Amino acid sequence: MDTRRAAVVDGAIAVCVATALLLTGLPEQDAAGVGYVPLVAGGLALVARRRAPVAVLVATGVCAVGYQAAGFDVPAVAFLFAVYAAVRAGHRVVTVVASVLMLAALPLAALASGLHDTGEAFAQARGALELAWLVAAGAAGEALRQAERRADEAERTREETARRRADQERLHIARELHDSLTHQISVIKLQAEVAVHVARKRGEPVPEALLVIRDAGREAARELRATLEALRDDGKSPPRGLDDVPELVERARTTGLDARLTIEGRRADVPAAVGRTAYRIVQESLTNVARHAAAATASVRIDYRPGALVIQVDDDGRATPGAAPVHGVGLLGMRERVNALGGRLRAEPRGGGGFTVEAELPVDETS
């Protein structure tokens, strides 16, 4: 039950109980008018039975004793509801203590009213709060508390089981890929590299097709290795984030690319999911620049804006204005990550030549 619906239900129960107590007490002609206040207050206190069950338990108990002392022979229905709510919330010891005090106080309150003799007072008190009803209310609260606890445990067990099965399936896929593809791709790559080496050693021209096979083998080996690492990732290693972006840029510089990093705006904490996505966008963009763009320079800009984090990667590669971008697996993965966070991604050739990738990720400023 959501919070709003629970509040409506609690309010309805409180009003109904207060009305029932008030109507039951109306025939008491000898009771003082002020005695109607604890009748109504005891019922209305139930509106907070979920948020403050112990406070409501005390309040309804005091109100029950109050209207008994004022001369109202009305059942302590609100206190029974409070007992149920307190036990359901796990306050068993407090509930038992409060109930014992109530059982002792109600006969005294009935005697203090001066409306009954000793025998009648104890009979009326037993009618107001029968021990059997008290036990039944507590037992109902405990039964529901245990049922909810078992339901929570069952849900956690299902989630753990599903997570364990997913991990096992992921590792199974990784083993299958390793066994079926790694060896064959390694053989193809090795044979192509040997053939290229032998041809060059003999001074013979290297066929273009052979160079394509060699480069494709290297690319396939890298992609397969990255895929296997992702599949075998158990989530225990520290996640990559914005703090690791400078390392990406420095690594790109070691390949001969003139890569620069610029950070703008006031540095703010961002959710881990946003940080991971920003890292992956920079990583994939720089990888594409190194592999496909034939660029000399690349710039990475991270801009902290109110409510958003903007990542932009530009290069001066061979992409030309108006050319349709090739949406490979890398760009598709970036777009899926950005869309999952409710952001937007722009990846296209720049007006002055080269390629740009810009991602805007929403950031909750209260996070």
C-alpha positions as CSV (number, residue, x, y, z in Angstrom):
1,M,0.0,0.0,0.0
2,D,1.5,3.4,-1.0
3,T,1.9,6.2,1.5
4,R,-1.0,8.3,0.2
5,R,-3.5,5.4,0.2
6,A,-2.4,4.3,3.7
7,A,-2.9,7.9,5.0
8,V,-6.5,7.9,3.6
9,V,-7.3,4.5,5.1
10,D,-5.9,5.6,8.5
11,G,-7.9,8.8,8.4
12,A,-11.1,6.9,7.5
13,I,-10.6,4.4,10.3
14,A,-9.9,7.2,12.8
15,V,-13.0,9.2,11.9
16,C,-15.2,6.0,12.0
17,V,-13.9,5.0,15.4
18,A,-14.3,8.5,16.8
19,T,-17.8,8.7,15.5
20,A,-18.7,5.3,16.9
21,L,-17.3,6.2,20.3
22,L,-19.2,9.5,20.3
23,L,-22.5,7.9,19.3
24,T,-22.1,5.2,21.9
25,G,-21.5,7.8,24.6
26,L,-24.4,10.1,23.8
27,P,-27.0,8.2,25.8
28,E,-24.9,8.8,29.0
29,Q,-27.1,11.6,30.4
30,D,-25.3,11.9,33.6
31,A,-21.8,12.3,32.1
32,A,-20.1,15.7,32.1
33,G,-19.9,17.4,28.7
34,V,-16.2,17.6,28.9
35,G,-16.0,13.8,28.9
36,Y,-16.9,13.8,25.2
37,V,-13.4,15.2,24.4
38,P,-11.4,12.0,25.3
39,L,-14.0,10.0,23.4
40,V,-13.4,11.9,20.1
41,A,-9.6,12.4,20.8
42,G,-9.1,8.6,21.4
43,G,-10.6,7.8,18.0
44,L,-8.9,10.6,16.0
45,A,-5.5,9.6,17.4
46,L,-5.6,6.5,15.3
47,V,-4.8,8.6,12.2
48,A,-1.1,8.4,13.3
49,R,-1.0,4.7,14.2
50,R,1.5,3.8,11.4
51,R,3.8,6.7,11.9
52,A,3.9,6.7,15.7
53,P,2.3,3.5,17.0
54,V,3.7,3.8,20.6
55,A,2.5,7.4,21.0
56,V,-0.9,6.4,19.7
57,L,-1.0,3.5,22.1
58,V,-0.4,5.8,25.0
59,A,-2.8,8.5,23.8
60,T,-5.7,6.1,23.2
61,G,-5.0,4.4,26.6
62,V,-5.1,7.8,28.4
63,C,-8.3,8.8,26.6
64,A,-10.0,5.5,27.5
65,V,-9.1,6.0,31.2
66,G,-10.3,9.6,30.9
67,Y,-13.7,8.9,29.5
68,Q,-14.2,6.1,32.0
69,A,-13.4,8.5,34.8
70,A,-15.9,11.0,33.3
71,G,-18.7,8.4,33.6
72,F,-18.8,6.9,30.0
73,D,-19.2,3.1,30.0
74,V,-17.9,2.9,26.4
75,P,-15.7,0.1,25.1
76,A,-12.0,1.1,24.5
77,V,-12.2,0.3,20.8
78,A,-9.5,2.8,19.9
79,F,-7.1,1.2,22.3
80,L,-7.6,-2.2,20.7
81,F,-6.8,-0.7,17.3
82,A,-3.7,0.9,18.8
83,V,-2.6,-2.5,20.3
84,Y,-2.9,-4.1,16.9
85,A,-0.9,-1.3,15.3
86,A,1.9,-1.4,17.9
87,V,2.3,-5.1,17.9
88,R,2.4,-5.1,14.1
89,A,5.2,-2.5,14.2
90,G,7.1,-4.8,16.5
91,H,6.6,-3.0,19.9
92,R,5.5,-6.1,21.8
93,V,7.0,-5.4,25.2
94,V,5.7,-1.8,25.3
95,T,2.2,-3.1,24.3
96,V,2.1,-5.7,27.0
97,V,3.1,-3.1,29.7
98,A,0.6,-0.6,28.4
99,S,-2.2,-3.2,28.4
100,V,-1.4,-4.3,31.9
101,L,-1.6,-0.7,33.1
102,M,-4.9,-0.3,31.3
103,L,-6.4,-3.3,32.9
104,A,-5.4,-1.9,36.3
105,A,-6.5,1.7,35.6
106,L,-9.9,1.1,34.0
107,P,-11.6,-0.3,37.1
108,L,-10.1,2.5,39.2
109,A,-11.4,5.1,36.7
110,A,-14.9,3.6,36.8
111,L,-14.9,3.7,40.6
112,A,-13.6,7.3,40.5
113,S,-16.6,8.3,38.3
114,G,-18.9,7.7,41.3
115,L,-21.6,6.3,39.1
116,H,-21.2,2.6,40.1
117,D,-20.7,0.5,43.2
118,T,-17.6,-1.7,43.4
119,G,-19.2,-4.7,41.8
120,E,-20.7,-2.8,38.9
121,A,-17.5,-0.9,38.4
122,F,-15.4,-4.0,37.9
123,A,-18.1,-5.5,35.6
124,Q,-18.2,-2.3,33.5
125,A,-14.4,-2.3,33.2
126,R,-14.4,-5.8,32.0
127,G,-17.0,-4.9,29.5
128,A,-14.9,-2.0,28.3
129,L,-11.8,-3.9,27.7
130,E,-12.2,-7.7,27.8
131,L,-8.9,-9.5,28.1
132,A,-9.9,-11.8,25.3
133,W,-10.3,-8.9,22.9
134,L,-7.0,-7.5,24.0
135,V,-5.2,-10.7,23.3
136,A,-7.0,-11.1,20.0
137,A,-5.9,-7.6,18.9
138,G,-2.3,-8.3,19.8
139,A,-2.4,-11.7,18.2
140,A,-3.8,-10.2,14.9
141,G,-1.0,-7.6,14.9
142,E,1.7,-10.2,15.5
143,A,0.3,-12.6,12.9
144,L,0.3,-9.8,10.2
145,R,3.8,-8.7,11.3
146,Q,5.1,-12.3,10.8
147,A,3.4,-12.6,7.5
148,E,4.9,-9.4,6.2
149,R,8.4,-10.4,7.5
150,R,8.1,-13.8,5.7
151,A,6.9,-12.0,2.5
152,D,9.9,-9.7,2.7
153,E,12.3,-12.6,3.2
154,A,10.7,-14.5,0.3
155,E,11.1,-11.4,-2.0
156,R,14.8,-11.1,-1.0
157,T,15.3,-14.8,-1.6
158,R,13.7,-14.5,-5.1
159,E,15.9,-11.5,-5.9
160,E,19.1,-13.3,-4.7
161,T,18.1,-16.4,-6.6
162,A,17.5,-14.5,-9.8
163,R,20.8,-12.6,-9.4
164,R,22.7,-15.8,-8.8
165,R,21.1,-17.4,-11.9
166,A,22.0,-14.3,-14.0
167,D,25.6,-14.4,-12.8
168,Q,25.8,-18.1,-13.6
169,E,24.3,-17.6,-17.0
170,R,26.7,-14.7,-17.7
171,L,29.7,-16.8,-16.7
172,H,28.4,-19.6,-18.9
173,I,28.1,-17.3,-21.9
174,A,31.7,-16.0,-21.2
175,R,33.0,-19.6,-21.1
176,E,31.2,-20.5,-24.3
177,L,32.5,-17.4,-26.1
178,H,36.0,-18.1,-24.9
179,D,36.0,-21.7,-25.9
180,S,34.3,-21.2,-29.3
181,L,35.8,-18.0,-30.5
182,T,39.0,-17.0,-28.8
183,H,41.1,-19.8,-30.2
184,Q,39.9,-19.4,-33.8
185,I,40.3,-15.6,-33.7
186,S,43.8,-15.9,-32.3
187,V,44.7,-18.4,-35.0
188,I,43.4,-16.1,-37.8
189,K,45.2,-13.1,-36.3
190,L,48.5,-15.0,-35.8
191,Q,48.4,-16.5,-39.3
192,A,47.7,-13.1,-40.9
193,E,50.5,-11.4,-38.9
194,V,53.0,-14.1,-39.8
195,A,52.0,-13.8,-43.5
196,V,52.5,-10.1,-43.4
197,H,55.8,-10.4,-41.7
198,V,57.1,-13.0,-44.1
199,A,56.0,-11.0,-47.1
200,R,57.8,-7.9,-45.9
201,K,60.9,-9.8,-44.9
202,R,61.1,-11.1,-48.5
203,G,60.5,-7.7,-49.9
204,E,57.3,-8.8,-51.5
205,P,54.2,-6.5,-51.7
206,V,51.6,-7.3,-49.0
207,P,48.2,-7.9,-50.4
208,E,45.6,-5.4,-49.2
209,A,43.2,-8.2,-48.3
210,L,45.8,-9.7,-46.0
211,L,46.3,-6.4,-44.2
212,V,42.5,-6.1,-43.8
213,I,42.4,-9.6,-42.3
214,R,45.2,-8.8,-39.9
215,D,43.6,-5.6,-38.7
216,A,40.2,-7.2,-38.5
217,G,41.7,-10.0,-36.4
218,R,43.3,-7.5,-34.0
219,E,40.0,-5.6,-33.7
220,A,38.0,-8.8,-33.1
221,A,40.4,-10.0,-30.5
222,R,40.2,-6.6,-28.6
223,E,36.4,-6.6,-28.8
224,L,36.1,-10.2,-27.6
225,R,38.5,-9.5,-24.7
226,A,36.4,-6.5,-23.7
227,T,33.2,-8.5,-24.0
228,L,34.6,-11.3,-21.8
229,E,35.8,-8.8,-19.2
230,A,32.3,-7.3,-19.1
231,L,30.6,-10.7,-18.8
232,R,33.0,-11.8,-16.0
233,D,32.6,-8.6,-14.1
234,D,31.0,-9.6,-10.8
235,G,30.4,-6.0,-9.6
236,K,32.9,-6.4,-6.8
237,S,35.6,-4.3,-8.4
238,P,35.4,-0.5,-7.8
239,P,33.2,1.1,-10.5
240,R,34.8,3.5,-12.9
241,G,33.6,7.1,-12.7
242,L,34.5,10.7,-13.4
243,D,37.6,10.5,-11.2
244,D,39.0,8.0,-13.8
245,V,38.5,10.2,-16.8
246,P,41.9,11.9,-16.6
247,E,43.5,8.4,-16.8
248,L,41.6,7.8,-20.0
249,V,42.8,11.0,-21.5
250,E,46.4,10.3,-20.5
251,R,46.2,6.8,-21.9
252,A,45.0,8.3,-25.2
253,R,48.0,10.6,-25.3
254,T,50.4,7.6,-25.0
255,T,49.1,6.5,-28.4
256,G,50.2,9.7,-30.1
257,L,46.9,11.5,-30.0
258,D,47.0,15.1,-28.7
259,A,44.2,14.7,-26.1
260,R,43.1,17.4,-23.8
261,L,40.7,17.5,-20.8
262,T,38.8,20.5,-19.7
263,I,36.5,20.7,-16.7
264,E,34.1,23.6,-16.4
265,G,31.5,24.6,-13.7
266,R,31.5,24.0,-10.0
267,R,32.5,20.4,-9.2
268,A,29.6,18.6,-7.6
269,D,28.8,15.1,-6.5
270,V,26.9,13.1,-9.0
271,P,25.1,9.7,-8.7
272,A,27.3,6.7,-9.3
273,A,25.2,5.7,-12.4
274,V,25.8,9.1,-14.0
275,G,29.6,8.9,-13.2
276,R,29.8,5.4,-14.8
277,T,28.0,6.5,-17.9
278,A,30.2,9.6,-18.3
279,Y,33.3,7.4,-18.0
280,R,32.0,5.0,-20.6
281,I,31.1,7.8,-23.0
282,V,34.6,9.3,-22.8
283,Q,36.2,5.8,-23.1
284,E,34.2,4.8,-26.1
285,S,34.6,8.2,-27.8
286,L,38.4,8.2,-27.4
287,T,38.5,4.5,-28.6
288,N,36.6,5.4,-31.7
289,V,38.9,8.4,-32.3
290,A,42.0,6.2,-32.1
291,R,40.6,3.4,-34.3
292,H,38.5,5.1,-36.9
293,A,38.9,8.9,-37.0
294,A,42.6,9.2,-38.1
295,A,42.6,12.3,-35.9
296,A,45.6,14.3,-34.6
297,T,43.8,16.0,-31.7
298,A,40.9,15.3,-29.4
299,S,39.3,17.4,-26.7
300,V,37.2,16.1,-23.7
301,R,35.1,18.6,-21.9
302,I,33.2,17.9,-18.7
303,D,30.7,20.7,-17.8
304,Y,29.0,20.8,-14.4
305,R,25.7,22.6,-14.9
306,P,22.7,23.2,-12.6
307,G,20.8,19.9,-12.8
308,A,22.9,18.4,-15.5
309,L,26.3,17.0,-16.4
310,V,27.5,17.6,-20.0
311,I,30.2,15.5,-21.6
312,Q,31.6,16.5,-25.0
313,V,34.3,14.8,-27.0
314,D,35.5,16.5,-30.2
315,D,38.2,15.4,-32.7
316,D,39.7,16.7,-35.9
317,G,39.4,13.4,-37.8
318,R,38.3,12.7,-41.3
319,A,34.5,13.0,-40.7
320,T,33.1,15.6,-43.0
321,P,30.0,17.9,-42.6
322,G,26.8,16.4,-44.0
323,A,28.1,12.8,-43.9
324,A,25.8,10.4,-42.2
325,P,27.4,9.0,-39.0
326,V,27.9,5.3,-38.9
327,H,26.1,4.1,-35.8
328,G,28.1,1.1,-34.7
329,V,27.9,-0.9,-31.5
330,G,29.8,1.7,-29.5
331,L,27.5,4.6,-30.4
332,L,24.5,2.3,-29.8
333,G,25.7,1.4,-26.4
334,M,26.3,5.0,-25.5
335,R,22.8,6.0,-26.6
336,E,21.3,3.2,-24.6
337,R,23.2,4.2,-21.4
338,V,22.2,7.9,-21.8
339,N,18.5,7.1,-22.6
340,A,18.4,4.8,-19.5
341,L,19.3,7.9,-17.3
342,G,16.7,10.1,-19.1
343,G,19.4,12.2,-20.9
344,R,20.1,13.0,-24.5
345,L,23.0,12.1,-26.9
346,R,24.2,13.9,-30.0
347,A,26.8,12.2,-32.2
348,E,27.6,13.7,-35.6
349,P,30.2,15.3,-37.8
350,R,31.3,18.8,-36.9
351,G,30.8,21.8,-39.1
352,G,34.6,22.4,-39.4
353,G,35.5,18.7,-39.9
354,G,35.9,16.0,-37.4
355,F,33.4,14.3,-35.2
356,T,31.6,15.4,-31.9
357,V,29.9,13.4,-29.2
358,E,27.8,15.3,-26.7
359,A,25.8,13.8,-23.9
360,E,23.7,15.6,-21.4
361,L,22.9,13.6,-18.2
362,P,20.3,14.9,-15.7
363,V,21.6,15.2,-12.2
364,D,19.3,15.6,-9.1
365,E,20.7,18.6,-7.3
366,T,19.6,17.2,-4.0
367,S,21.6,13.9,-4.5
